[in-house]
Amino acid sequence: MIPVSQLAANAQEALLLSIAISLPVIGAAALAGLLVAIFQAATQVQDITIAHLPRLVVVAVVLAVAGPWMGQQVAQFAARVFSGG
C-alpha cells in the first residue's frame, strides 16, 4: 500500500509535469496569437482564417519539435512512479 504522503507527492509532481510539458505549446500559441493580433490591428484585416491558421501551424511545429522531449518526460515520470521510487 502506498503511503498517503507518497501519493500526494506523486500527484503534485504529476501536476507540475503537466504544466511544464504544456507550457511550450501554450506559450508559442499565445505569442503567435499576439503577433497576428498586432498584424491585424496594423493592417485592419479582420479575417478568421488569418487569426487561426498561424496558431495552428505554430502549435503543430512546436509539438513536432518538443514532442520527443514531452514524451520522454512523461515516460520517465511513469517509470519512476510505477517502480515505486
HTML snippet that shows the backbone in 3Dmol.js (N, CA, C, O; Angstrom):
<script src="https://3Dmol.org/build/3Dmol-min.js"></script>
<div id="view" style="width:600px;height:400px;position:relative"></div>
<script>
const pdb = `
ATOM      1  N   MET A   1       0.848  -1.186   0.000  1.00  0.00           N
ATOM      2  CA  MET A   1       0.000   0.000   0.000  1.00  0.00           C
ATOM      3  C   MET A   1       0.893   1.247   0.000  1.00  0.00           C
ATOM      4  O   MET A   1       1.864   1.334   0.752  1.00  0.00           O
ATOM      5  N   ILE A   2       0.547   2.189  -0.842  1.00  0.00           N
ATOM      6  CA  ILE A   2       1.333   3.422  -0.967  1.00  0.00           C
ATOM      7  C   ILE A   2       0.935   4.379   0.156  1.00  0.00           C
ATOM      8  O   ILE A   2      -0.253   4.600   0.392  1.00  0.00           O
ATOM      9  N   PRO A   3       1.921   4.946   0.846  1.00  0.00           N
ATOM     10  CA  PRO A   3       1.584   5.927   1.891  1.00  0.00           C
ATOM     11  C   PRO A   3       0.940   7.169   1.271  1.00  0.00           C
ATOM     12  O   PRO A   3       1.206   7.525   0.123  1.00  0.00           O
ATOM     13  N   VAL A   4       0.109   7.798   2.045  1.00  0.00           N
ATOM     14  CA  VAL A   4      -0.610   8.977   1.573  1.00  0.00           C
ATOM     15  C   VAL A   4       0.362  10.098   1.208  1.00  0.00           C
ATOM     16  O   VAL A   4       0.129  10.817   0.237  1.00  0.00           O
ATOM     17  N   SER A   5       1.424  10.255   1.952  1.00  0.00           N
ATOM     18  CA  SER A   5       2.386  11.311   1.658  1.00  0.00           C
ATOM     19  C   SER A   5       3.060  11.083   0.304  1.00  0.00           C
ATOM     20  O   SER A   5       3.300  12.036  -0.437  1.00  0.00           O
ATOM     21  N   GLN A   6       3.365   9.820  -0.023  1.00  0.00           N
ATOM     22  CA  GLN A   6       3.967   9.500  -1.322  1.00  0.00           C
ATOM     23  C   GLN A   6       2.963   9.730  -2.454  1.00  0.00           C
ATOM     24  O   GLN A   6       3.330  10.206  -3.528  1.00  0.00           O
ATOM     25  N   LEU A   7       1.718   9.396  -2.212  1.00  0.00           N
ATOM     26  CA  LEU A   7       0.665   9.611  -3.201  1.00  0.00           C
ATOM     27  C   LEU A   7       0.477  11.099  -3.464  1.00  0.00           C
ATOM     28  O   LEU A   7       0.321  11.517  -4.611  1.00  0.00           O
ATOM     29  N   ALA A   8       0.491  11.895  -2.403  1.00  0.00           N
ATOM     30  CA  ALA A   8       0.361  13.346  -2.563  1.00  0.00           C
ATOM     31  C   ALA A   8       1.566  13.927  -3.302  1.00  0.00           C
ATOM     32  O   ALA A   8       1.410  14.824  -4.131  1.00  0.00           O
ATOM     33  N   ALA A   9       2.753  13.428  -3.012  1.00  0.00           N
ATOM     34  CA  ALA A   9       3.950  13.911  -3.705  1.00  0.00           C
ATOM     35  C   ALA A   9       3.907  13.541  -5.181  1.00  0.00           C
ATOM     36  O   ALA A   9       4.287  14.348  -6.030  1.00  0.00           O
ATOM     37  N   ASN A  10       3.448  12.331  -5.500  1.00  0.00           N
ATOM     38  CA  ASN A  10       3.314  11.928  -6.893  1.00  0.00           C
ATOM     39  C   ASN A  10       2.277  12.779  -7.624  1.00  0.00           C
ATOM     40  O   ASN A  10       2.484  13.157  -8.777  1.00  0.00           O
ATOM     41  N   ALA A  11       1.171  13.080  -6.963  1.00  0.00           N
ATOM     42  CA  ALA A  11       0.139  13.903  -7.576  1.00  0.00           C
ATOM     43  C   ALA A  11       0.654  15.315  -7.839  1.00  0.00           C
ATOM     44  O   ALA A  11       0.382  15.894  -8.891  1.00  0.00           O
ATOM     45  N   GLN A  12       1.399  15.867  -6.879  1.00  0.00           N
ATOM     46  CA  GLN A  12       1.964  17.201  -7.059  1.00  0.00           C
ATOM     47  C   GLN A  12       2.966  17.209  -8.211  1.00  0.00           C
ATOM     48  O   GLN A  12       2.971  18.128  -9.030  1.00  0.00           O
ATOM     49  N   GLU A  13       3.804  16.192  -8.268  1.00  0.00           N
ATOM     50  CA  GLU A  13       4.787  16.110  -9.346  1.00  0.00           C
ATOM     51  C   GLU A  13       4.102  15.937 -10.706  1.00  0.00           C
ATOM     52  O   GLU A  13       4.563  16.484 -11.708  1.00  0.00           O
ATOM     53  N   ALA A  14       3.009  15.182 -10.738  1.00  0.00           N
ATOM     54  CA  ALA A  14       2.271  14.995 -11.988  1.00  0.00           C
ATOM     55  C   ALA A  14       1.657  16.307 -12.462  1.00  0.00           C
ATOM     56  O   ALA A  14       1.677  16.608 -13.656  1.00  0.00           O
ATOM     57  N   LEU A  15       1.117  17.080 -11.544  1.00  0.00           N
ATOM     58  CA  LEU A  15       0.542  18.375 -11.919  1.00  0.00           C
ATOM     59  C   LEU A  15       1.608  19.339 -12.417  1.00  0.00           C
ATOM     60  O   LEU A  15       1.400  20.043 -13.405  1.00  0.00           O
ATOM     61  N   LEU A  16       2.747  19.373 -11.739  1.00  0.00           N
ATOM     62  CA  LEU A  16       3.840  20.247 -12.190  1.00  0.00           C
ATOM     63  C   LEU A  16       4.392  19.799 -13.541  1.00  0.00           C
ATOM     64  O   LEU A  16       4.752  20.628 -14.376  1.00  0.00           O
ATOM     65  N   LEU A  17       4.454  18.496 -13.749  1.00  0.00           N
ATOM     66  CA  LEU A  17       4.919  17.977 -15.030  1.00  0.00           C
ATOM     67  C   LEU A  17       3.952  18.338 -16.151  1.00  0.00           C
ATOM     68  O   LEU A  17       4.380  18.690 -17.250  1.00  0.00           O
ATOM     69  N   SER A  18       2.662  18.255 -15.883  1.00  0.00           N
ATOM     70  CA  SER A  18       1.688  18.615 -16.915  1.00  0.00           C
ATOM     71  C   SER A  18       1.789  20.085 -17.288  1.00  0.00           C
ATOM     72  O   SER A  18       1.602  20.444 -18.450  1.00  0.00           O
ATOM     73  N   ILE A  19       2.080  20.930 -16.321  1.00  0.00           N
ATOM     74  CA  ILE A  19       2.281  22.353 -16.616  1.00  0.00           C
ATOM     75  C   ILE A  19       3.564  22.543 -17.414  1.00  0.00           C
ATOM     76  O   ILE A  19       3.591  23.306 -18.379  1.00  0.00           O
ATOM     77  N   ALA A  20       4.613  21.860 -17.019  1.00  0.00           N
ATOM     78  CA  ALA A  20       5.909  22.025 -17.691  1.00  0.00           C
ATOM     79  C   ALA A  20       5.875  21.555 -19.134  1.00  0.00           C
ATOM     80  O   ALA A  20       6.496  22.179 -19.995  1.00  0.00           O
ATOM     81  N   ILE A  21       5.165  20.467 -19.421  1.00  0.00           N
ATOM     82  CA  ILE A  21       5.169  19.978 -20.800  1.00  0.00           C
ATOM     83  C   ILE A  21       4.155  20.700 -21.676  1.00  0.00           C
ATOM     84  O   ILE A  21       4.273  20.660 -22.901  1.00  0.00           O
ATOM     85  N   SER A  22       3.161  21.361 -21.083  1.00  0.00           N
ATOM     86  CA  SER A  22       2.206  22.114 -21.898  1.00  0.00           C
ATOM     87  C   SER A  22       2.627  23.559 -22.109  1.00  0.00           C
ATOM     88  O   SER A  22       2.124  24.227 -23.013  1.00  0.00           O
ATOM     89  N   LEU A  23       3.542  24.045 -21.289  1.00  0.00           N
ATOM     90  CA  LEU A  23       3.944  25.453 -21.367  1.00  0.00           C
ATOM     91  C   LEU A  23       4.557  25.849 -22.708  1.00  0.00           C
ATOM     92  O   LEU A  23       4.214  26.920 -23.208  1.00  0.00           O
ATOM     93  N   PRO A  24       5.440  25.061 -23.327  1.00  0.00           N
ATOM     94  CA  PRO A  24       5.978  25.488 -24.625  1.00  0.00           C
ATOM     95  C   PRO A  24       4.905  25.655 -25.702  1.00  0.00           C
ATOM     96  O   PRO A  24       4.967  26.588 -26.503  1.00  0.00           O
ATOM     97  N   VAL A  25       3.932  24.763 -25.721  1.00  0.00           N
ATOM     98  CA  VAL A  25       2.876  24.837 -26.729  1.00  0.00           C
ATOM     99  C   VAL A  25       1.977  26.036 -26.470  1.00  0.00           C
ATOM    100  O   VAL A  25       1.646  26.779 -27.395  1.00  0.00           O
ATOM    101  N   ILE A  26       1.583  26.226 -25.226  1.00  0.00           N
ATOM    102  CA  ILE A  26       0.705  27.339 -24.885  1.00  0.00           C
ATOM    103  C   ILE A  26       1.413  28.670 -25.098  1.00  0.00           C
ATOM    104  O   ILE A  26       0.818  29.621 -25.606  1.00  0.00           O
ATOM    105  N   GLY A  27       2.688  28.739 -24.708  1.00  0.00           N
ATOM    106  CA  GLY A  27       3.451  29.970 -24.908  1.00  0.00           C
ATOM    107  C   GLY A  27       3.618  30.324 -26.372  1.00  0.00           C
ATOM    108  O   GLY A  27       3.479  31.486 -26.754  1.00  0.00           O
ATOM    109  N   ALA A  28       3.916  29.327 -27.195  1.00  0.00           N
ATOM    110  CA  ALA A  28       4.070  29.589 -28.631  1.00  0.00           C
ATOM    111  C   ALA A  28       2.743  30.017 -29.251  1.00  0.00           C
ATOM    112  O   ALA A  28       2.717  30.921 -30.087  1.00  0.00           O
ATOM    113  N   ALA A  29       1.646  29.383 -28.855  1.00  0.00           N
ATOM    114  CA  ALA A  29       0.333  29.758 -29.382  1.00  0.00           C
ATOM    115  C   ALA A  29      -0.042  31.171 -28.955  1.00  0.00           C
ATOM    116  O   ALA A  29      -0.607  31.929 -29.743  1.00  0.00           O
ATOM    117  N   ALA A  30       0.270  31.525 -27.714  1.00  0.00           N
ATOM    118  CA  ALA A  30      -0.030  32.884 -27.241  1.00  0.00           C
ATOM    119  C   ALA A  30       0.806  33.919 -27.979  1.00  0.00           C
ATOM    120  O   ALA A  30       0.302  34.979 -28.351  1.00  0.00           O
ATOM    121  N   LEU A  31       2.077  33.617 -28.190  1.00  0.00           N
ATOM    122  CA  LEU A  31       2.937  34.549 -28.917  1.00  0.00           C
ATOM    123  C   LEU A  31       2.485  34.704 -30.370  1.00  0.00           C
ATOM    124  O   LEU A  31       2.470  35.814 -30.902  1.00  0.00           O
ATOM    125  N   ALA A  32       2.120  33.598 -31.007  1.00  0.00           N
ATOM    126  CA  ALA A  32       1.623  33.675 -32.383  1.00  0.00           C
ATOM    127  C   ALA A  32       0.321  34.461 -32.439  1.00  0.00           C
ATOM    128  O   ALA A  32       0.119  35.263 -33.351  1.00  0.00           O
ATOM    129  N   GLY A  33      -0.554  34.241 -31.482  1.00  0.00           N
ATOM    130  CA  GLY A  33      -1.806  34.997 -31.426  1.00  0.00           C
ATOM    131  C   GLY A  33      -1.571  36.482 -31.240  1.00  0.00           C
ATOM    132  O   GLY A  33      -2.256  37.305 -31.847  1.00  0.00           O
ATOM    133  N   LEU A  34      -0.595  36.829 -30.396  1.00  0.00           N
ATOM    134  CA  LEU A  34      -0.272  38.242 -30.184  1.00  0.00           C
ATOM    135  C   LEU A  34       0.265  38.879 -31.458  1.00  0.00           C
ATOM    136  O   LEU A  34      -0.125  39.992 -31.811  1.00  0.00           O
ATOM    137  N   LEU A  35       1.160  38.177 -32.149  1.00  0.00           N
ATOM    138  CA  LEU A  35       1.718  38.720 -33.388  1.00  0.00           C
ATOM    139  C   LEU A  35       0.651  38.873 -34.468  1.00  0.00           C
ATOM    140  O   LEU A  35       0.651  39.859 -35.204  1.00  0.00           O
ATOM    141  N   VAL A  36      -0.253  37.907 -34.566  1.00  0.00           N
ATOM    142  CA  VAL A  36      -1.341  38.009 -35.542  1.00  0.00           C
ATOM    143  C   VAL A  36      -2.270  39.160 -35.181  1.00  0.00           C
ATOM    144  O   VAL A  36      -2.730  39.882 -36.065  1.00  0.00           O
ATOM    145  N   ALA A  37      -2.549  39.341 -33.900  1.00  0.00           N
ATOM    146  CA  ALA A  37      -3.414  40.440 -33.480  1.00  0.00           C
ATOM    147  C   ALA A  37      -2.784  41.791 -33.795  1.00  0.00           C
ATOM    148  O   ALA A  37      -3.468  42.719 -34.227  1.00  0.00           O
ATOM    149  N   ILE A  38      -1.475  41.896 -33.578  1.00  0.00           N
ATOM    150  CA  ILE A  38      -0.782  43.143 -33.914  1.00  0.00           C
ATOM    151  C   ILE A  38      -0.838  43.380 -35.419  1.00  0.00           C
ATOM    152  O   ILE A  38      -1.079  44.501 -35.867  1.00  0.00           O
ATOM    153  N   PHE A  39      -0.613  42.317 -36.201  1.00  0.00           N
ATOM    154  CA  PHE A  39      -0.681  42.430 -37.655  1.00  0.00           C
ATOM    155  C   PHE A  39      -2.080  42.845 -38.108  1.00  0.00           C
ATOM    156  O   PHE A  39      -2.220  43.708 -38.975  1.00  0.00           O
ATOM    157  N   GLN A  40      -3.111  42.238 -37.530  1.00  0.00           N
ATOM    158  CA  GLN A  40      -4.475  42.577 -37.908  1.00  0.00           C
ATOM    159  C   GLN A  40      -4.835  44.007 -37.512  1.00  0.00           C
ATOM    160  O   GLN A  40      -5.550  44.693 -38.243  1.00  0.00           O
ATOM    161  N   ALA A  41      -4.352  44.449 -36.379  1.00  0.00           N
ATOM    162  CA  ALA A  41      -4.636  45.819 -35.951  1.00  0.00           C
ATOM    163  C   ALA A  41      -3.910  46.828 -36.834  1.00  0.00           C
ATOM    164  O   ALA A  41      -4.447  47.893 -37.139  1.00  0.00           O
ATOM    165  N   ALA A  42      -2.697  46.491 -37.239  1.00  0.00           N
ATOM    166  CA  ALA A  42      -1.917  47.415 -38.064  1.00  0.00           C
ATOM    167  C   ALA A  42      -2.469  47.503 -39.478  1.00  0.00           C
ATOM    168  O   ALA A  42      -2.465  48.583 -40.069  1.00  0.00           O
ATOM    169  N   THR A  43      -2.944  46.393 -40.035  1.00  0.00           N
ATOM    170  CA  THR A  43      -3.417  46.384 -41.415  1.00  0.00           C
ATOM    171  C   THR A  43      -4.931  46.482 -41.522  1.00  0.00           C
ATOM    172  O   THR A  43      -5.459  46.661 -42.619  1.00  0.00           O
ATOM    173  N   GLN A  44      -5.626  46.371 -40.424  1.00  0.00           N
ATOM    174  CA  GLN A  44      -7.086  46.375 -40.362  1.00  0.00           C
ATOM    175  C   GLN A  44      -7.699  45.274 -41.212  1.00  0.00           C
ATOM    176  O   GLN A  44      -8.782  45.443 -41.773  1.00  0.00           O
ATOM    177  N   VAL A  45      -7.007  44.150 -41.306  1.00  0.00           N
ATOM    178  CA  VAL A  45      -7.531  42.972 -41.977  1.00  0.00           C
ATOM    179  C   VAL A  45      -8.144  42.083 -40.902  1.00  0.00           C
ATOM    180  O   VAL A  45      -7.437  41.579 -40.029  1.00  0.00           O
ATOM    181  N   GLN A  46      -9.443  41.894 -40.964  1.00  0.00           N
ATOM    182  CA  GLN A  46     -10.135  41.088 -39.964  1.00  0.00           C
ATOM    183  C   GLN A  46     -10.693  39.839 -40.641  1.00  0.00           C
ATOM    184  O   GLN A  46     -11.835  39.830 -41.101  1.00  0.00           O
ATOM    185  N   ASP A  47      -9.893  38.804 -40.697  1.00  0.00           N
ATOM    186  CA  ASP A  47     -10.313  37.550 -41.315  1.00  0.00           C
ATOM    187  C   ASP A  47     -10.083  36.430 -40.313  1.00  0.00           C
ATOM    188  O   ASP A  47      -9.040  36.369 -39.662  1.00  0.00           O
ATOM    189  N   ILE A  48     -11.060  35.551 -40.196  1.00  0.00           N
ATOM    190  CA  ILE A  48     -10.975  34.466 -39.224  1.00  0.00           C
ATOM    191  C   ILE A  48      -9.821  33.524 -39.557  1.00  0.00           C
ATOM    192  O   ILE A  48      -9.132  33.045 -38.656  1.00  0.00           O
ATOM    193  N   THR A  49      -9.606  33.257 -40.840  1.00  0.00           N
ATOM    194  CA  THR A  49      -8.537  32.344 -41.242  1.00  0.00           C
ATOM    195  C   THR A  49      -7.180  32.895 -40.839  1.00  0.00           C
ATOM    196  O   THR A  49      -6.315  32.147 -40.383  1.00  0.00           O
ATOM    197  N   ILE A  50      -6.991  34.185 -41.002  1.00  0.00           N
ATOM    198  CA  ILE A  50      -5.716  34.804 -40.631  1.00  0.00           C
ATOM    199  C   ILE A  50      -5.497  34.706 -39.123  1.00  0.00           C
ATOM    200  O   ILE A  50      -4.356  34.643 -38.665  1.00  0.00           O
ATOM    201  N   ALA A  51      -6.563  34.692 -38.364  1.00  0.00           N
ATOM    202  CA  ALA A  51      -6.429  34.624 -36.910  1.00  0.00           C
ATOM    203  C   ALA A  51      -6.054  33.221 -36.429  1.00  0.00           C
ATOM    204  O   ALA A  51      -5.301  33.086 -35.466  1.00  0.00           O
ATOM    205  N   HIS A  52      -6.564  32.182 -37.080  1.00  0.00           N
ATOM    206  CA  HIS A  52      -6.380  30.831 -36.548  1.00  0.00           C
ATOM    207  C   HIS A  52      -5.301  30.011 -37.242  1.00  0.00           C
ATOM    208  O   HIS A  52      -4.653  29.185 -36.597  1.00  0.00           O
ATOM    209  N   LEU A  53      -5.094  30.215 -38.521  1.00  0.00           N
ATOM    210  CA  LEU A  53      -4.142  29.386 -39.253  1.00  0.00           C
ATOM    211  C   LEU A  53      -2.709  29.515 -38.747  1.00  0.00           C
ATOM    212  O   LEU A  53      -2.051  28.485 -38.600  1.00  0.00           O
ATOM    213  N   PRO A  54      -2.180  30.702 -38.472  1.00  0.00           N
ATOM    214  CA  PRO A  54      -0.808  30.768 -37.938  1.00  0.00           C
ATOM    215  C   PRO A  54      -0.650  30.073 -36.597  1.00  0.00           C
ATOM    216  O   PRO A  54       0.372  29.434 -36.349  1.00  0.00           O
ATOM    217  N   ARG A  55      -1.638  30.187 -35.737  1.00  0.00           N
ATOM    218  CA  ARG A  55      -1.566  29.496 -34.449  1.00  0.00           C
ATOM    219  C   ARG A  55      -1.547  27.988 -34.630  1.00  0.00           C
ATOM    220  O   ARG A  55      -0.802  27.285 -33.948  1.00  0.00           O
ATOM    221  N   LEU A  56      -2.358  27.497 -35.541  1.00  0.00           N
ATOM    222  CA  LEU A  56      -2.385  26.067 -35.809  1.00  0.00           C
ATOM    223  C   LEU A  56      -1.033  25.586 -36.311  1.00  0.00           C
ATOM    224  O   LEU A  56      -0.541  24.546 -35.873  1.00  0.00           O
ATOM    225  N   VAL A  57      -0.431  26.331 -37.224  1.00  0.00           N
ATOM    226  CA  VAL A  57       0.870  25.950 -37.770  1.00  0.00           C
ATOM    227  C   VAL A  57       1.948  25.998 -36.680  1.00  0.00           C
ATOM    228  O   VAL A  57       2.770  25.088 -36.577  1.00  0.00           O
ATOM    229  N   VAL A  58       1.942  27.046 -35.879  1.00  0.00           N
ATOM    230  CA  VAL A  58       2.944  27.183 -34.810  1.00  0.00           C
ATOM    231  C   VAL A  58       2.807  26.056 -33.793  1.00  0.00           C
ATOM    232  O   VAL A  58       3.810  25.480 -33.370  1.00  0.00           O
ATOM    233  N   VAL A  59       1.590  25.739 -33.400  1.00  0.00           N
ATOM    234  CA  VAL A  59       1.380  24.657 -32.438  1.00  0.00           C
ATOM    235  C   VAL A  59       1.832  23.323 -33.022  1.00  0.00           C
ATOM    236  O   VAL A  59       2.438  22.518 -32.314  1.00  0.00           O
ATOM    237  N   ALA A  60       1.551  23.077 -34.293  1.00  0.00           N
ATOM    238  CA  ALA A  60       1.987  21.830 -34.927  1.00  0.00           C
ATOM    239  C   ALA A  60       3.506  21.738 -34.959  1.00  0.00           C
ATOM    240  O   ALA A  60       4.066  20.674 -34.697  1.00  0.00           O
ATOM    241  N   VAL A  61       4.177  22.837 -35.275  1.00  0.00           N
ATOM    242  CA  VAL A  61       5.643  22.836 -35.323  1.00  0.00           C
ATOM    243  C   VAL A  61       6.227  22.620 -33.929  1.00  0.00           C
ATOM    244  O   VAL A  61       7.164  21.839 -33.760  1.00  0.00           O
ATOM    245  N   VAL A  62       5.681  23.304 -32.940  1.00  0.00           N
ATOM    246  CA  VAL A  62       6.186  23.154 -31.570  1.00  0.00           C
ATOM    247  C   VAL A  62       5.970  21.724 -31.079  1.00  0.00           C
ATOM    248  O   VAL A  62       6.842  21.155 -30.423  1.00  0.00           O
ATOM    249  N   LEU A  63       4.815  21.141 -31.393  1.00  0.00           N
ATOM    250  CA  LEU A  63       4.581  19.748 -30.994  1.00  0.00           C
ATOM    251  C   LEU A  63       5.537  18.796 -31.701  1.00  0.00           C
ATOM    252  O   LEU A  63       5.996  17.821 -31.105  1.00  0.00           O
ATOM    253  N   ALA A  64       5.837  19.070 -32.959  1.00  0.00           N
ATOM    254  CA  ALA A  64       6.764  18.211 -33.691  1.00  0.00           C
ATOM    255  C   ALA A  64       8.176  18.318 -33.124  1.00  0.00           C
ATOM    256  O   ALA A  64       8.898  17.323 -33.051  1.00  0.00           O
ATOM    257  N   VAL A  65       8.567  19.524 -32.725  1.00  0.00           N
ATOM    258  CA  VAL A  65       9.921  19.732 -32.208  1.00  0.00           C
ATOM    259  C   VAL A  65      10.033  19.270 -30.753  1.00  0.00           C
ATOM    260  O   VAL A  65      10.989  18.584 -30.392  1.00  0.00           O
ATOM    261  N   ALA A  66       9.073  19.638 -29.930  1.00  0.00           N
ATOM    262  CA  ALA A  66       9.160  19.351 -28.495  1.00  0.00           C
ATOM    263  C   ALA A  66       8.488  18.030 -28.111  1.00  0.00           C
ATOM    264  O   ALA A  66       8.578  17.611 -26.957  1.00  0.00           O
ATOM    265  N   GLY A  67       7.828  17.381 -29.044  1.00  0.00           N
ATOM    266  CA  GLY A  67       7.121  16.136 -28.743  1.00  0.00           C
ATOM    267  C   GLY A  67       7.998  15.055 -28.143  1.00  0.00           C
ATOM    268  O   GLY A  67       7.612  14.445 -27.146  1.00  0.00           O
ATOM    269  N   PRO A  68       9.174  14.794 -28.719  1.00  0.00           N
ATOM    270  CA  PRO A  68      10.030  13.757 -28.111  1.00  0.00           C
ATOM    271  C   PRO A  68      10.435  14.081 -26.677  1.00  0.00           C
ATOM    272  O   PRO A  68      10.481  13.190 -25.829  1.00  0.00           O
ATOM    273  N   TRP A  69      10.724  15.336 -26.405  1.00  0.00           N
ATOM    274  CA  TRP A  69      11.077  15.732 -25.041  1.00  0.00           C
ATOM    275  C   TRP A  69       9.884  15.536 -24.104  1.00  0.00           C
ATOM    276  O   TRP A  69      10.037  15.045 -22.985  1.00  0.00           O
ATOM    277  N   MET A  70       8.699  15.923 -24.574  1.00  0.00           N
ATOM    278  CA  MET A  70       7.499  15.759 -23.750  1.00  0.00           C
ATOM    279  C   MET A  70       7.242  14.288 -23.442  1.00  0.00           C
ATOM    280  O   MET A  70       6.956  13.925 -22.301  1.00  0.00           O
ATOM    281  N   GLY A  71       7.347  13.450 -24.462  1.00  0.00           N
ATOM    282  CA  GLY A  71       7.144  12.019 -24.258  1.00  0.00           C
ATOM    283  C   GLY A  71       8.168  11.421 -23.318  1.00  0.00           C
ATOM    284  O   GLY A  71       7.838  10.568 -22.493  1.00  0.00           O
ATOM    285  N   GLN A  72       9.408  11.864 -23.437  1.00  0.00           N
ATOM    286  CA  GLN A  72      10.464  11.368 -22.556  1.00  0.00           C
ATOM    287  C   GLN A  72      10.190  11.747 -21.106  1.00  0.00           C
ATOM    288  O   GLN A  72      10.390  10.933 -20.204  1.00  0.00           O
ATOM    289  N   GLN A  73       9.736  12.975 -20.876  1.00  0.00           N
ATOM    290  CA  GLN A  73       9.448  13.410 -19.511  1.00  0.00           C
ATOM    291  C   GLN A  73       8.311  12.597 -18.898  1.00  0.00           C
ATOM    292  O   GLN A  73       8.387  12.192 -17.738  1.00  0.00           O
ATOM    293  N   VAL A  74       7.264  12.361 -19.674  1.00  0.00           N
ATOM    294  CA  VAL A  74       6.130  11.586 -19.170  1.00  0.00           C
ATOM    295  C   VAL A  74       6.541  10.132 -18.928  1.00  0.00           C
ATOM    296  O   VAL A  74       6.140   9.533 -17.930  1.00  0.00           O
ATOM    297  N   ALA A  75       7.333   9.570 -19.828  1.00  0.00           N
ATOM    298  CA  ALA A  75       7.776   8.179 -19.664  1.00  0.00           C
ATOM    299  C   ALA A  75       8.673   8.030 -18.438  1.00  0.00           C
ATOM    300  O   ALA A  75       8.550   7.052 -17.701  1.00  0.00           O
ATOM    301  N   GLN A  76       9.571   8.985 -18.210  1.00  0.00           N
ATOM    302  CA  GLN A  76      10.429   8.925 -17.031  1.00  0.00           C
ATOM    303  C   GLN A  76       9.610   9.025 -15.750  1.00  0.00           C
ATOM    304  O   GLN A  76       9.870   8.314 -14.780  1.00  0.00           O
ATOM    305  N   PHE A  77       8.617   9.914 -15.753  1.00  0.00           N
ATOM    306  CA  PHE A  77       7.770  10.053 -14.575  1.00  0.00           C
ATOM    307  C   PHE A  77       6.987   8.761 -14.325  1.00  0.00           C
ATOM    308  O   PHE A  77       6.912   8.287 -13.192  1.00  0.00           O
ATOM    309  N   ALA A  78       6.409   8.196 -15.381  1.00  0.00           N
ATOM    310  CA  ALA A  78       5.623   6.965 -15.224  1.00  0.00           C
ATOM    311  C   ALA A  78       6.508   5.817 -14.738  1.00  0.00           C
ATOM    312  O   ALA A  78       6.099   5.043 -13.873  1.00  0.00           O
ATOM    313  N   ALA A  79       7.702   5.706 -15.282  1.00  0.00           N
ATOM    314  CA  ALA A  79       8.605   4.642 -14.842  1.00  0.00           C
ATOM    315  C   ALA A  79       8.989   4.818 -13.384  1.00  0.00           C
ATOM    316  O   ALA A  79       9.068   3.840 -12.641  1.00  0.00           O
ATOM    317  N   ARG A  80       9.229   6.061 -12.964  1.00  0.00           N
ATOM    318  CA  ARG A  80       9.582   6.332 -11.568  1.00  0.00           C
ATOM    319  C   ARG A  80       8.418   6.009 -10.640  1.00  0.00           C
ATOM    320  O   ARG A  80       8.616   5.433  -9.570  1.00  0.00           O
ATOM    321  N   VAL A  81       7.201   6.379 -11.049  1.00  0.00           N
ATOM    322  CA  VAL A  81       6.040   6.135 -10.185  1.00  0.00           C
ATOM    323  C   VAL A  81       5.731   4.641 -10.097  1.00  0.00           C
ATOM    324  O   VAL A  81       5.457   4.124  -9.014  1.00  0.00           O
ATOM    325  N   PHE A  82       5.776   3.950 -11.234  1.00  0.00           N
ATOM    326  CA  PHE A  82       5.430   2.527 -11.226  1.00  0.00           C
ATOM    327  C   PHE A  82       6.508   1.656 -10.590  1.00  0.00           C
ATOM    328  O   PHE A  82       6.227   0.546 -10.139  1.00  0.00           O
ATOM    329  N   SER A  83       7.731   2.154 -10.554  1.00  0.00           N
ATOM    330  CA  SER A  83       8.783   1.384  -9.900  1.00  0.00           C
ATOM    331  C   SER A  83       8.786   1.600  -8.388  1.00  0.00           C
ATOM    332  O   SER A  83       9.483   0.897  -7.657  1.00  0.00           O
ATOM    333  N   GLY A  84       8.012   2.565  -7.930  1.00  0.00           N
ATOM    334  CA  GLY A  84       7.891   2.813  -6.500  1.00  0.00           C
ATOM    335  C   GLY A  84       8.907   3.788  -5.967  1.00  0.00           C
ATOM    336  O   GLY A  84       9.048   3.929  -4.752  1.00  0.00           O
ATOM    337  N   GLY A  85       9.638   4.482  -6.866  1.00  0.00           N
ATOM    338  CA  GLY A  85      10.678   5.400  -6.405  1.00  0.00           C
ATOM    339  C   GLY A  85      10.282   6.767  -6.269  1.00  0.00           C
ATOM    340  O   GLY A  85      11.093   7.610  -5.887  1.00  0.00           O
TER     341      GLY A  85
END
`;
const viewer = $3Dmol.createViewer("view");
viewer.addModel(pdb, "pdb");
viewer.setStyle({}, {cartoon: {color: "spectrum"}});
viewer.zoomTo();
viewer.render();
</script>
